[in-house]
Amino acid sequence: MSFMKNQLQLQYQGFINTPLLWKNSDVMGLHQLLLPEQHVSQFTTLEQPNIRLGKRVEQFVFFELSTFNNIKILLKNTQIQNNKQTIGEIDCILQLDQTFIHLEIVYKFYLYDPNHGHTEIEHWIGPNRKDTLLKKITKLKNKQLPLLYNQHTQKVLKPLQLQSASIKQQVYFKAQLFLPFEDVDVPFKILNKACVSGFYMHYTRIDELQHCKFFMPDKIDLLQETQNQVDWCSYSTFCDKIAPIIEQKTAPLCWVKFPKGRIQKCFIVWWP
């Protein structure tokens, strides 16, 4: 049980230490919720154990918000329904001092592909190319945030004596960013360079890491910062583990320990 609690705390600490994807300005009309830095609290219990990564992040956010004396969570994970049909979900409505905020929570992993798109935002894609930063921003702007103004949302706002027009909208958008293994000039005019968490490389090039050791964290541990005291495996063992994953066209995240002891996160990708 103590091991589980320690893992949970490492996940929470990794989440807390992940920077916002942008700060001090809006990106395509999206404003970040800026929280002051404070001591990392002890996170011990999930409301729902064994939940997937996205829902785990939401639990971490709700817990973090609860540690601020001037924040009150009014709604969380609230489904908006038209009769029996669910038309969307409001992540959170909170009161910060005297301001009411509709907050959408996002935690993503993006890789920089200079050949994808033409702008800084367009270059960032998901590890398996199914997701992009631009798609997520567009979904937030066109679907998730407008849900606040849907006529069926008013039913859940009424008991709070709130109206949509009196509620500000913000996002809490954190991300880990990964750069190509080769030296590429990556612009950071809009996004937060502090989000860079490691690199990525194509499967056919992993022999360049043959003198390294490897560790593959479980999916729920992807939030964690790298640790030294883990069960490192050899290059040959790592190749055996990763081959069937790559065959399924899935890009796994691993930790790479270089010969001089430096540890970095790395996605091994299957796509060109």
Accessible surface in RSA format (square Angstrom, percent):
REM  Atomic radii and reference values for relative SASA: ProtOr
REM  Chains: A
REM  Algorithm: Lee & Richards
REM  Probe-radius: 1.40
REM  Slices: 20
REM RES _ NUM      All-atoms   Total-Side   Main-Chain    Non-polar    All polar
REM                ABS   REL    ABS   REL    ABS   REL    ABS   REL    ABS   REL
RES MET A   1   171.19  88.7 129.33  85.6  41.86  99.7 113.02  96.1  58.17  77.1
RES SER A   2    94.63  80.0  82.38 109.9  12.25  28.2  52.30 111.4  42.33  59.3
RES PHE A   3   135.54  67.8 129.75  80.4   5.79  15.1 135.23  82.0   0.31   0.9
RES MET A   4   119.71  62.0 116.34  77.0   3.37   8.0  93.04  79.1  26.68  35.3
RES LYS A   5    98.33  48.0  97.09  59.6   1.24   2.9  44.46  40.0  53.87  57.4
RES ASN A   6    79.47  54.8  73.86  71.4   5.61  13.5  19.89  47.9  59.58  57.6
RES GLN A   7    36.92  20.6  36.92  27.0   0.00   0.0  10.02  21.3  26.90  20.4
RES LEU A   8    17.81   9.9  17.16  12.3   0.65   1.6  17.55  12.3   0.26   0.7
RES GLN A   9    23.59  13.2  23.59  17.2   0.00   0.0  16.92  36.0   6.67   5.1
RES LEU A  10    39.38  21.9  37.63  26.9   1.75   4.4  37.63  26.4   1.75   4.7
RES GLN A  11     3.37   1.9   3.37   2.5   0.00   0.0   0.00   0.0   3.37   2.6
RES TYR A  12     3.59   1.7   3.59   2.0   0.00   0.0   0.00   0.0   3.59   4.4
RES GLN A  13    68.48  38.3  68.48  50.0   0.00   0.0   2.56   5.4  65.92  50.0
RES GLY A  14     2.01   2.5   0.00   N/A   2.01   2.5   0.15   0.4   1.85   4.1
RES PHE A  15     1.83   0.9   1.83   1.1   0.00   0.0   1.83   1.1   0.00   0.0
RES ILE A  16    37.00  21.1  24.33  18.1  12.67  30.5  24.33  17.5  12.67  34.4
RES ASN A  17    68.33  47.1  43.13  41.7  25.20  60.7  17.33  41.7  51.01  49.3
RES THR A  18    10.04   7.1   4.85   4.9   5.20  12.4   4.81   6.5   5.24   7.9
RES PRO A  19    41.40  30.2  30.66  27.9  10.74  39.0  41.40  34.2   0.00   0.0
RES LEU A  20    17.06   9.5  15.27  10.9   1.79   4.5  15.27  10.7   1.79   4.8
RES LEU A  21     0.00   0.0   0.00   0.0   0.00   0.0   0.00   0.0   0.00   0.0
RES TRP A  22     0.68   0.3   0.16   0.1   0.52   1.2   0.68   0.4   0.00   0.0
RES LYS A  23   103.20  50.3  87.21  53.5  15.98  38.1  32.16  28.9  71.03  75.7
RES ASN A  24   130.70  90.1  93.40  90.3  37.30  89.8  36.35  87.5  94.36  91.2
RES SER A  25    70.31  59.4  50.76  67.7  19.55  45.0  47.86 101.9  22.45  31.5
RES ASP A  26    64.56  45.2  47.78  47.6  16.79  39.7   0.86   2.0  63.70  63.5
RES VAL A  27     5.72   3.8   2.89   2.6   2.83   6.8   5.72   5.0   0.00   0.0
RES MET A  28    84.34  43.7  59.07  39.1  25.27  60.2  71.95  61.2  12.38  16.4
RES GLY A  29    46.71  57.6   0.00   N/A  46.71  57.6  23.89  65.6  22.81  51.1
RES LEU A  30     4.48   2.5   3.31   2.4   1.17   2.9   4.48   3.1   0.00   0.0
RES HIS A  31    96.16  52.6  94.22  65.5   1.94   5.0  54.03  55.7  42.12  49.0
RES GLN A  32    12.17   6.8   1.83   1.3  10.34  24.6   1.83   3.9  10.34   7.8
RES LEU A  33     3.04   1.7   2.90   2.1   0.14   0.3   3.04   2.1   0.00   0.0
RES LEU A  34    91.96  51.2  69.95  50.0  22.01  55.3  70.76  49.7  21.20  57.1
RES LEU A  35    33.08  18.4   6.79   4.9  26.30  66.1   7.84   5.5  25.25  67.9
RES PRO A  36    93.46  68.1  77.01  70.2  16.45  59.8  89.03  73.5   4.43  27.6
RES GLU A  37   176.45 101.3 142.45 107.8  34.01  81.0  64.77 125.3 111.68  91.2
RES GLN A  38    82.30  46.0  52.08  38.1  30.23  72.0  40.52  86.2  41.79  31.7
RES HIS A  39   163.44  89.3 141.46  98.3  21.97  56.2 105.54 108.8  57.89  67.4
RES VAL A  40    40.60  26.7  29.08  26.3  11.52  27.8  32.06  27.9   8.55  23.2
RES SER A  41    32.55  27.5  27.20  36.3   5.35  12.3  14.93  31.8  17.62  24.7
RES GLN A  42   113.05  63.2  94.26  68.9  18.79  44.7  45.74  97.4  67.31  51.1
RES PHE A  43     5.42   2.7   5.28   3.3   0.14   0.4   5.28   3.2   0.14   0.4
RES THR A  44    62.72  44.6  52.81  53.5   9.90  23.6  28.91  38.8  33.81  51.1
RES THR A  45   102.86  73.2  86.15  87.3  16.70  39.8  65.33  87.8  37.52  56.7
RES LEU A  46    20.71  11.5   9.96   7.1  10.75  27.0  10.03   7.0  10.68  28.7
RES GLU A  47   112.37  64.5  79.89  60.4  32.48  77.3  44.10  85.3  68.27  55.7
RES GLN A  48   107.52  60.1 106.46  77.8   1.06   2.5  28.55  60.8  78.97  59.9
RES PRO A  49    97.91  71.4  86.84  79.2  11.07  40.2  87.14  71.9  10.76  66.9
RES ASN A  50   139.44  96.2 104.18 100.7  35.26  84.9  32.16  77.4 107.27 103.7
RES ILE A  51    22.42  12.8  16.55  12.3   5.87  14.1  20.99  15.1   1.43   3.9
RES ARG A  52   161.33  67.7 148.44  75.7  12.89  30.7  74.32 101.6  87.01  52.7
RES LEU A  53    20.95  11.7  18.63  13.3   2.32   5.8  18.63  13.1   2.32   6.3
RES GLY A  54    33.74  41.6   0.00   N/A  33.74  41.6  27.36  75.1   6.38  14.3
RES LYS A  55    61.11  29.8  60.71  37.2   0.41   1.0  48.79  43.9  12.33  13.1
RES ARG A  56    11.99   5.0  11.99   6.1   0.00   0.0   0.00   0.0  11.99   7.3
RES VAL A  57     5.22   3.4   5.22   4.7   0.00   0.0   5.22   4.5   0.00   0.0
RES GLU A  58    19.05  10.9  19.05  14.4   0.00   0.0   2.38   4.6  16.67  13.6
RES GLN A  59    18.42  10.3  15.69  11.5   2.73   6.5   0.28   0.6  18.15  13.8
RES PHE A  60     0.00   0.0   0.00   0.0   0.00   0.0   0.00   0.0   0.00   0.0
RES VAL A  61     0.33   0.2   0.33   0.3   0.00   0.0   0.33   0.3   0.00   0.0
RES PHE A  62     8.28   4.1   6.76   4.2   1.52   4.0   7.07   4.3   1.21   3.5
RES PHE A  63    59.54  29.8  54.22  33.6   5.33  13.9  58.92  35.7   0.62   1.8
RES GLU A  64    17.04   9.8  17.04  12.9   0.00   0.0   2.61   5.0  14.43  11.8
RES LEU A  65     0.03   0.0   0.03   0.0   0.00   0.0   0.03   0.0   0.00   0.0
RES SER A  66    73.14  61.8  41.60  55.5  31.54  72.7  39.11  83.3  34.04  47.7
RES THR A  67    41.85  29.8  15.81  16.0  26.04  62.1  23.51  31.6  18.34  27.7
RES PHE A  68    18.77   9.4  13.93   8.6   4.84  12.6  16.15   9.8   2.62   7.5
RES ASN A  69   165.66 114.2 124.78 120.6  40.88  98.4  39.38  94.8 126.28 122.1
RES ASN A  70    68.65  47.3  53.92  52.1  14.73  35.5  32.49  78.2  36.16  35.0
RES ILE A  71    15.55   8.8   0.76   0.6  14.78  35.6   1.65   1.2  13.90  37.7
RES LYS A  72   133.23  65.0 129.16  79.2   4.07   9.7  77.39  69.7  55.84  59.5
RES ILE A  73    46.40  26.4  21.99  16.4  24.42  58.9  21.99  15.8  24.42  66.3
RES LEU A  74    38.05  21.2  16.74  12.0  21.31  53.6  20.09  14.1  17.96  48.3
RES LEU A  75    33.38  18.6  29.29  21.0   4.09  10.3  33.38  23.4   0.00   0.0
RES LYS A  76    80.83  39.4  66.16  40.6  14.67  34.9  45.68  41.1  35.15  37.4
RES ASN A  77    46.09  31.8  28.68  27.7  17.41  41.9  18.19  43.8  27.90  27.0
RES THR A  78    24.75  17.6  20.78  21.1   3.97   9.5  19.88  26.7   4.87   7.4
RES GLN A  79    99.40  55.6  83.77  61.2  15.62  37.2  18.19  38.7  81.21  61.6
RES ILE A  80     0.66   0.4   0.03   0.0   0.63   1.5   0.66   0.5   0.00   0.0
RES GLN A  81    79.32  44.4  70.76  51.7   8.56  20.4  12.13  25.8  67.20  51.0
RES ASN A  82    53.27  36.7  50.83  49.1   2.44   5.9   0.09   0.2  53.18  51.4
RES ASN A  83   134.27  92.6 106.90 103.3  27.37  65.9  36.44  87.7  97.83  94.6
RES LYS A  84   200.54  97.8 174.84 107.3  25.70  61.2 120.50 108.5  80.04  85.3
RES GLN A  85   118.54  66.3 111.08  81.2   7.47  17.8  37.21  79.2  81.34  61.7
RES THR A  86    64.49  45.9  39.81  40.4  24.69  58.8  29.20  39.2  35.29  53.4
RES ILE A  87    52.97  30.1  28.57  21.3  24.40  58.8  36.52  26.3  16.45  44.7
RES GLY A  88    20.83  25.7   0.00   N/A  20.83  25.7  20.16  55.3   0.67   1.5
RES GLU A  89    51.98  29.8  39.90  30.2  12.09  28.8  19.98  38.6  32.01  26.1
RES ILE A  90     0.03   0.0   0.03   0.0   0.00   0.0   0.03   0.0   0.00   0.0
RES ASP A  91    10.99   7.7  10.99  10.9   0.00   0.0   0.00   0.0  10.99  11.0
RES CYS A  92     0.00   0.0   0.00   0.0   0.00   0.0   0.00   0.0   0.00   0.0
RES ILE A  93     0.00   0.0   0.00   0.0   0.00   0.0   0.00   0.0   0.00   0.0
RES LEU A  94     0.00   0.0   0.00   0.0   0.00   0.0   0.00   0.0   0.00   0.0
RES GLN A  95    41.91  23.4  41.10  30.0   0.81   1.9   3.65   7.8  38.26  29.0
RES LEU A  96    42.27  23.5  41.52  29.7   0.75   1.9  41.52  29.2   0.75   2.0
RES ASP A  97    82.86  58.0  70.73  70.4  12.13  28.7  31.93  75.1  50.93  50.8
RES GLN A  98   154.90  86.6 136.35  99.6  18.55  44.2  62.76 133.6  92.14  69.9
RES THR A  99    47.20  33.6  43.35  43.9   3.85   9.2  15.73  21.1  31.47  47.6
RES PHE A 100    52.53  26.3  51.22  31.7   1.31   3.4  51.22  31.1   1.31   3.7
RES ILE A 101     2.50   1.4   2.50   1.9   0.00   0.0   2.50   1.8   0.00   0.0
RES HIS A 102     0.00   0.0   0.00   0.0   0.00   0.0   0.00   0.0   0.00   0.0
RES LEU A 103     0.00   0.0   0.00   0.0   0.00   0.0   0.00   0.0   0.00   0.0
RES GLU A 104     0.38   0.2   0.38   0.3   0.00   0.0   0.07   0.1   0.31   0.3
RES ILE A 105    17.01   9.7   2.42   1.8  14.59  35.2   2.42   1.7  14.59  39.6
RES VAL A 106     6.26   4.1   1.79   1.6   4.47  10.8   5.52   4.8   0.74   2.0
RES TYR A 107    27.82  13.0   4.43   2.5  23.39  60.9   4.43   3.3  23.39  28.8
RES LYS A 108    55.85  27.2  55.00  33.7   0.85   2.0  17.06  15.4  38.80  41.3
RES PHE A 109    24.34  12.2  19.51  12.1   4.83  12.6  19.51  11.8   4.83  13.8
RES TYR A 110     0.06   0.0   0.06   0.0   0.00   0.0   0.06   0.0   0.00   0.0
RES LEU A 111     0.00   0.0   0.00   0.0   0.00   0.0   0.00   0.0   0.00   0.0
RES TYR A 112     7.65   3.6   7.65   4.4   0.00   0.0   0.00   0.0   7.65   9.4
RES ASP A 113    10.31   7.2  10.31  10.3   0.00   0.0   0.37   0.9   9.94   9.9
RES PRO A 114    56.04  40.8  40.92  37.3  15.12  55.0  40.93  33.8  15.11  93.9
RES ASN A 115   138.31  95.4 103.58 100.1  34.74  83.6  31.16  75.0 107.16 103.6
RES HIS A 116    61.33  33.5  57.51  40.0   3.82   9.8  37.93  39.1  23.40  27.2
RES GLY A 117    30.31  37.4   0.00   N/A  30.31  37.4  13.52  37.1  16.78  37.6
RES HIS A 118   172.25  94.1 142.97  99.4  29.29  74.9  96.45  99.4  75.81  88.2
RES THR A 119    70.87  50.4  65.27  66.2   5.59  13.3  67.38  90.5   3.49   5.3
RES GLU A 120    18.18  10.4  10.07   7.6   8.11  19.3   8.19  15.8   9.99   8.2
RES ILE A 121    10.99   6.3  10.98   8.2   0.02   0.0  10.98   7.9   0.02   0.0
RES GLU A 122    45.41  26.1  44.56  33.7   0.86   2.0   7.76  15.0  37.65  30.7
RES HIS A 123    20.77  11.4  20.77  14.4   0.00   0.0   5.60   5.8  15.17  17.7
RES TRP A 124     0.01   0.0   0.00   0.0   0.01   0.0   0.00   0.0   0.01   0.0
RES ILE A 125     1.26   0.7   1.26   0.9   0.00   0.0   1.26   0.9   0.00   0.0
RES GLY A 126     2.50   3.1   0.00   N/A   2.50   3.1   2.50   6.9   0.00   0.0
RES PRO A 127    24.41  17.8  24.41  22.2   0.00   0.0  24.41  20.1   0.00   0.0
RES ASN A 128    40.84  28.2  35.53  34.3   5.31  12.8   4.21  10.1  36.63  35.4
RES ARG A 129    85.72  36.0  62.61  31.9  23.11  55.0  24.16  33.0  61.56  37.3
RES LYS A 130   171.68  83.8 146.58  89.9  25.10  59.8  96.94  87.3  74.74  79.6
RES ASP A 131    37.21  26.1  36.35  36.2   0.87   2.0  23.75  55.9  13.46  13.4
RES THR A 132    11.58   8.2  11.58  11.7   0.00   0.0   9.43  12.7   2.15   3.2
RES LEU A 133     0.00   0.0   0.00   0.0   0.00   0.0   0.00   0.0   0.00   0.0
RES LEU A 134    59.19  33.0  59.19  42.3   0.00   0.0  59.19  41.6   0.00   0.0
RES LYS A 135   123.50  60.3 116.00  71.2   7.51  17.9  79.61  71.7  43.90  46.8
RES LYS A 136    27.26  13.3  24.86  15.3   2.40   5.7   8.10   7.3  19.16  20.4
RES ILE A 137     0.00   0.0   0.00   0.0   0.00   0.0   0.00   0.0   0.00   0.0
RES THR A 138    54.53  38.8  53.17  53.9   1.35   3.2  44.59  59.9   9.94  15.0
RES LYS A 139    98.27  47.9  91.92  56.4   6.35  15.1  45.00  40.5  53.27  56.7
RES LEU A 140     0.00   0.0   0.00   0.0   0.00   0.0   0.00   0.0   0.00   0.0
RES LYS A 141    81.70  39.9  66.02  40.5  15.68  37.3  34.87  31.4  46.83  49.9
RES ASN A 142   106.00  73.1  78.76  76.1  27.24  65.6  27.76  66.8  78.24  75.6
RES LYS A 143   130.17  63.5 120.89  74.2   9.28  22.1  72.80  65.5  57.37  61.1
RES GLN A 144    32.59  18.2  30.13  22.0   2.46   5.9  12.58  26.8  20.02  15.2
RES LEU A 145    15.44   8.6  15.44  11.0   0.00   0.0  15.44  10.8   0.00   0.0
RES PRO A 146    54.41  39.7  46.15  42.1   8.26  30.0  48.86  40.3   5.55  34.5
RES LEU A 147    17.34   9.7  12.72   9.1   4.62  11.6  16.83  11.8   0.51   1.4
RES LEU A 148     0.00   0.0   0.00   0.0   0.00   0.0   0.00   0.0   0.00   0.0
RES TYR A 149   120.30  56.2  96.35  54.8  23.95  62.3  74.53  56.0  45.77  56.4
RES ASN A 150    51.20  35.3  41.54  40.1   9.66  23.3  10.72  25.8  40.48  39.1
RES GLN A 151   136.18  76.1 121.37  88.7  14.81  35.3  39.89  84.9  96.28  73.0
RES HIS A 152    28.73  15.7  26.66  18.5   2.07   5.3  21.69  22.4   7.04   8.2
RES THR A 153     0.00   0.0   0.00   0.0   0.00   0.0   0.00   0.0   0.00   0.0
RES GLN A 154    64.55  36.1  61.30  44.8   3.25   7.7  48.61 103.5  15.94  12.1
RES LYS A 155   125.91  61.4 108.56  66.6  17.35  41.3  87.81  79.0  38.11  40.6
RES VAL A 156    37.06  24.4  30.60  27.7   6.46  15.6  34.65  30.1   2.41   6.5
RES LEU A 157     0.47   0.3   0.47   0.3   0.00   0.0   0.47   0.3   0.00   0.0
RES LYS A 158   163.08  79.6 152.96  93.9  10.11  24.1  99.97  90.0  63.10  67.2
RES PRO A 159   106.09  77.3  68.27  62.2  37.82 137.5  80.95  66.8  25.14 156.2
RES LEU A 160    55.56  30.9  34.30  24.5  21.26  53.4  38.59  27.1  16.97  45.7
RES GLN A 161   170.13  95.1 135.61  99.1  34.53  82.2  46.95  99.9 123.18  93.4
RES LEU A 162    17.02   9.5   8.45   6.0   8.57  21.5   9.56   6.7   7.46  20.1
RES GLN A 163   134.98  75.5 133.06  97.2   1.92   4.6  38.55  82.1  96.43  73.1
RES SER A 164    10.93   9.2   9.18  12.2   1.76   4.0   9.18  19.5   1.76   2.5
RES ALA A 165   100.12  92.1  62.31  96.2  37.81  86.0  68.14  96.0  31.97  84.7
RES SER A 166    66.92  56.5  40.47  54.0  26.45  60.9  50.44 107.4  16.48  23.1
RES ILE A 167     7.63   4.3   0.00   0.0   7.63  18.4   1.09   0.8   6.54  17.7
RES LYS A 168   129.61  63.2 122.33  75.1   7.27  17.3  76.31  68.7  53.30  56.8
RES GLN A 169    45.26  25.3  27.12  19.8  18.13  43.2  11.36  24.2  33.90  25.7
RES GLN A 170    35.11  19.6  35.11  25.7   0.00   0.0   1.55   3.3  33.56  25.5
RES VAL A 171     0.22   0.1   0.22   0.2   0.00   0.0   0.22   0.2   0.00   0.0
RES TYR A 172     8.65   4.0   7.89   4.5   0.76   2.0   2.53   1.9   6.12   7.5
RES PHE A 173     0.00   0.0   0.00   0.0   0.00   0.0   0.00   0.0   0.00   0.0
RES LYS A 174     9.44   4.6   9.44   5.8   0.00   0.0   4.85   4.4   4.59   4.9
RES ALA A 175     0.16   0.1   0.00   0.0   0.16   0.4   0.00   0.0   0.16   0.4
RES GLN A 176     4.91   2.7   4.91   3.6   0.00   0.0   3.51   7.5   1.40   1.1
RES LEU A 177     0.00   0.0   0.00   0.0   0.00   0.0   0.00   0.0   0.00   0.0
RES PHE A 178     0.00   0.0   0.00   0.0   0.00   0.0   0.00   0.0   0.00   0.0
RES LEU A 179    42.55  23.7  42.55  30.4   0.00   0.0  42.55  29.9   0.00   0.0
RES PRO A 180    10.25   7.5   2.41   2.2   7.84  28.5   2.63   2.2   7.61  47.3
RES PHE A 181    67.39  33.7  44.89  27.8  22.50  58.5  45.67  27.7  21.72  62.2
RES GLU A 182    87.72  50.4  77.70  58.8  10.02  23.9  47.98  92.8  39.74  32.4
RES ASP A 183   150.50 105.4 114.16 113.6  36.34  85.9  44.73 105.3 105.77 105.5
RES VAL A 184    43.09  28.4  25.32  22.9  17.77  42.8  28.97  25.2  14.12  38.3
RES ASP A 185   137.92  96.6 112.78 112.2  25.14  59.5  44.98 105.9  92.94  92.7
RES VAL A 186    20.61  13.6   3.99   3.6  16.62  40.1   3.99   3.5  16.62  45.1
RES PRO A 187    48.70  35.5  39.22  35.8   9.48  34.5  48.64  40.2   0.06   0.4
RES PHE A 188    41.89  21.0  10.89   6.7  31.00  80.7  11.40   6.9  30.49  87.3
RES LYS A 189   188.53  92.0 148.89  91.4  39.65  94.4  98.49  88.7  90.04  95.9
RES ILE A 190    81.22  46.2  64.35  47.9  16.87  40.7  68.54  49.4  12.68  34.4
RES LEU A 191     8.00   4.5   0.01   0.0   7.99  20.1   0.34   0.2   7.67  20.6
RES ASN A 192    30.47  21.0  23.75  23.0   6.72  16.2  10.55  25.4  19.92  19.3
RES LYS A 193   137.91  67.3 131.04  80.4   6.87  16.4  73.23  65.9  64.68  68.9
RES ALA A 194    68.71  63.2  38.85  60.0  29.86  67.9  52.06  73.3  16.65  44.1
RES CYS A 195     0.49   0.4   0.00   0.0   0.49   1.1   0.35   0.9   0.14   0.2
RES VAL A 196    49.27  32.4  26.69  24.2  22.58  54.4  26.69  23.2  22.58  61.2
RES SER A 197    39.03  33.0  16.52  22.1  22.51  51.8  14.63  31.1  24.41  34.2
RES GLY A 198     6.35   7.8   0.00   N/A   6.35   7.8   2.75   7.6   3.60   8.1
RES PHE A 199    13.04   6.5  13.04   8.1   0.00   0.0  13.04   7.9   0.00   0.0
RES TYR A 200    18.49   8.6  18.24  10.4   0.25   0.7  11.43   8.6   7.06   8.7
RES MET A 201     3.66   1.9   0.00   0.0   3.66   8.7   3.66   3.1   0.00   0.0
RES HIS A 202    48.59  26.6  44.86  31.2   3.73   9.5  38.33  39.5  10.25  11.9
RES TYR A 203    65.20  30.4  63.08  35.9   2.12   5.5  40.42  30.4  24.78  30.5
RES THR A 204   104.23  74.1  73.01  74.0  31.22  74.4  67.54  90.7  36.69  55.5
RES ARG A 205    75.75  31.8  74.53  38.0   1.22   2.9  35.96  49.2  39.79  24.1
RES ILE A 206    10.07   5.7  10.07   7.5   0.00   0.0  10.07   7.2   0.00   0.0
RES ASP A 207    74.72  52.3  72.81  72.5   1.91   4.5  22.51  53.0  52.21  52.1
RES GLU A 208    93.25  53.5  59.03  44.7  34.22  81.5  39.04  75.5  54.21  44.3
RES LEU A 209     2.11   1.2   1.63   1.2   0.48   1.2   2.11   1.5   0.00   0.0
RES GLN A 210    93.53  52.3  79.16  57.9  14.37  34.2   5.15  11.0  88.37  67.0
RES HIS A 211   147.08  80.4 124.18  86.3  22.91  58.6  87.06  89.7  60.02  69.8
RES CYS A 212     8.36   6.3   3.82   4.3   4.54  10.7   0.27   0.7   8.08   8.7
RES LYS A 213   114.96  56.1 114.93  70.5   0.02   0.1  58.32  52.5  56.64  60.3
RES PHE A 214     0.06   0.0   0.00   0.0   0.06   0.2   0.00   0.0   0.06   0.2
RES PHE A 215    48.34  24.2  46.60  28.9   1.74   4.5  48.34  29.3   0.00   0.0
RES MET A 216    47.60  24.6  28.30  18.7  19.29  45.9  26.80  22.8  20.80  27.6
RES PRO A 217    13.60   9.9   0.35   0.3  13.25  48.2   1.08   0.9  12.52  77.8
RES ASP A 218    98.74  69.2  90.62  90.2   8.12  19.2  20.44  48.1  78.29  78.1
RES LYS A 219   146.65  71.5 136.18  83.6  10.47  24.9  80.80  72.7  65.85  70.1
RES ILE A 220    61.63  35.1  61.33  45.7   0.30   0.7  61.33  44.2   0.30   0.8
RES ASP A 221    15.10  10.6  14.95  14.9   0.15   0.4   2.05   4.8  13.05  13.0
RES LEU A 222    23.06  12.8  22.57  16.1   0.50   1.3  23.04  16.2   0.03   0.1
RES LEU A 223     1.38   0.8   0.00   0.0   1.38   3.5   0.00   0.0   1.38   3.7
RES GLN A 224     6.21   3.5   6.14   4.5   0.07   0.2   0.17   0.4   6.04   4.6
RES GLU A 225    76.09  43.7  73.85  55.9   2.24   5.3  34.26  66.3  41.83  34.2
RES THR A 226    45.76  32.5  26.07  26.4  19.70  46.9   5.13   6.9  40.63  61.4
RES GLN A 227    53.72  30.0  49.92  36.5   3.81   9.1  14.24  30.3  39.48  29.9
RES ASN A 228    73.05  50.4  61.65  59.6  11.40  27.4  24.30  58.5  48.75  47.1
RES GLN A 229   162.50  90.9 133.48  97.6  29.01  69.1  66.81 142.2  95.69  72.6
RES VAL A 230    37.53  24.7  15.65  14.2  21.88  52.7  24.17  21.0  13.36  36.2
RES ASP A 231   129.44  90.7 114.67 114.1  14.76  34.9  35.89  84.5  93.54  93.3
RES TRP A 232    48.83  19.6  18.47   8.9  30.36  71.3  18.48   9.9  30.35  49.2
RES CYS A 233    18.81  14.2  12.11  13.5   6.70  15.7  17.07  43.2   1.75   1.9
RES SER A 234    56.06  47.4  47.33  63.2   8.72  20.1  45.61  97.1  10.44  14.6
RES TYR A 235    51.92  24.2  49.45  28.1   2.46   6.4  37.36  28.1  14.56  17.9
RES SER A 236    71.30  60.3  66.07  88.2   5.23  12.1  47.46 101.1  23.84  33.4
RES THR A 237    55.65  39.6  53.50  54.2   2.15   5.1  30.58  41.1  25.07  37.9
RES PHE A 238     0.05   0.0   0.05   0.0   0.00   0.0   0.05   0.0   0.00   0.0
RES CYS A 239    27.62  20.9  25.98  29.0   1.64   3.8  19.02  48.2   8.60   9.3
RES ASP A 240   110.02  77.1  93.25  92.8  16.76  39.6  30.50  71.8  79.52  79.3
RES LYS A 241   105.19  51.3  94.08  57.7  11.11  26.5  60.16  54.1  45.04  48.0
RES ILE A 242     0.04   0.0   0.04   0.0   0.00   0.0   0.04   0.0   0.00   0.0
RES ALA A 243    29.13  26.8  28.25  43.6   0.89   2.0  28.39  40.0   0.74   2.0
RES PRO A 244    65.36  47.6  63.65  58.0   1.71   6.2  64.59  53.3   0.78   4.8
RES ILE A 245    46.92  26.7  46.61  34.7   0.31   0.8  46.89  33.8   0.04   0.1
RES ILE A 246    17.58  10.0  15.36  11.4   2.23   5.4  15.36  11.1   2.23   6.0
RES GLU A 247   142.72  81.9 110.12  83.3  32.60  77.6  45.53  88.1  97.19  79.4
RES GLN A 248   136.76  76.5 109.96  80.4  26.80  63.8  39.79  84.7  96.97  73.5
RES LYS A 249   131.34  64.1 124.12  76.2   7.23  17.2  69.59  62.6  61.75  65.8
RES THR A 250    54.43  38.7  54.42  55.2   0.00   0.0  35.53  47.7  18.90  28.6
RES ALA A 251     6.70   6.2   0.00   0.0   6.70  15.3   0.00   0.0   6.70  17.8
RES PRO A 252    14.69  10.7   7.54   6.9   7.15  26.0  14.69  12.1   0.00   0.0
RES LEU A 253     8.58   4.8   0.42   0.3   8.16  20.5   0.42   0.3   8.16  22.0
RES CYS A 254     0.12   0.1   0.12   0.1   0.00   0.0   0.12   0.3   0.00   0.0
RES TRP A 255     2.82   1.1   2.82   1.4   0.00   0.0   2.35   1.3   0.48   0.8
RES VAL A 256     0.00   0.0   0.00   0.0   0.00   0.0   0.00   0.0   0.00   0.0
RES LYS A 257    48.82  23.8  46.98  28.8   1.84   4.4  19.22  17.3  29.60  31.5
RES PHE A 258    31.42  15.7  28.83  17.9   2.59   6.7  28.83  17.5   2.59   7.4
RES PRO A 259    99.35  72.4  57.87  52.7  41.49 150.8  68.89  56.9  30.46 189.3
RES LYS A 260   205.93 100.5 166.97 102.4  38.97  92.8 118.10 106.3  87.83  93.6
RES GLY A 261    36.59  45.1   0.00   N/A  36.59  45.1  21.80  59.8  14.79  33.1
RES ARG A 262   134.90  56.6 123.87  63.1  11.03  26.3  70.63  96.5  64.27  39.0
RES ILE A 263    38.10  21.7  16.75  12.5  21.35  51.5  16.75  12.1  21.35  57.9
RES GLN A 264    54.49  30.5  51.80  37.9   2.70   6.4  12.74  27.1  41.75  31.7
RES LYS A 265    12.65   6.2  12.07   7.4   0.58   1.4   7.08   6.4   5.56   5.9
RES CYS A 266     0.00   0.0   0.00   0.0   0.00   0.0   0.00   0.0   0.00   0.0
RES PHE A 267     7.78   3.9   7.78   4.8   0.00   0.0   7.78   4.7   0.00   0.0
RES ILE A 268     0.00   0.0   0.00   0.0   0.00   0.0   0.00   0.0   0.00   0.0
RES VAL A 269     2.00   1.3   2.00   1.8   0.00   0.0   2.00   1.7   0.00   0.0
RES TRP A 270    63.13  25.3  46.75  22.6  16.39  38.5  47.75  25.5  15.39  25.0
RES TRP A 271     8.68   3.5   8.01   3.9   0.67   1.6   8.01   4.3   0.67   1.1
RES PRO A 272   149.72 109.1 104.90  95.6  44.82 162.9 136.10 112.4  13.61  84.6
END  Absolute sums over single chains surface
CHAIN  1 A    14555.2      11824.7       2730.5       7591.4       6963.8
END  Absolute sums over all chains
TOTAL         14555.2      11824.7       2730.5       7591.4       6963.8
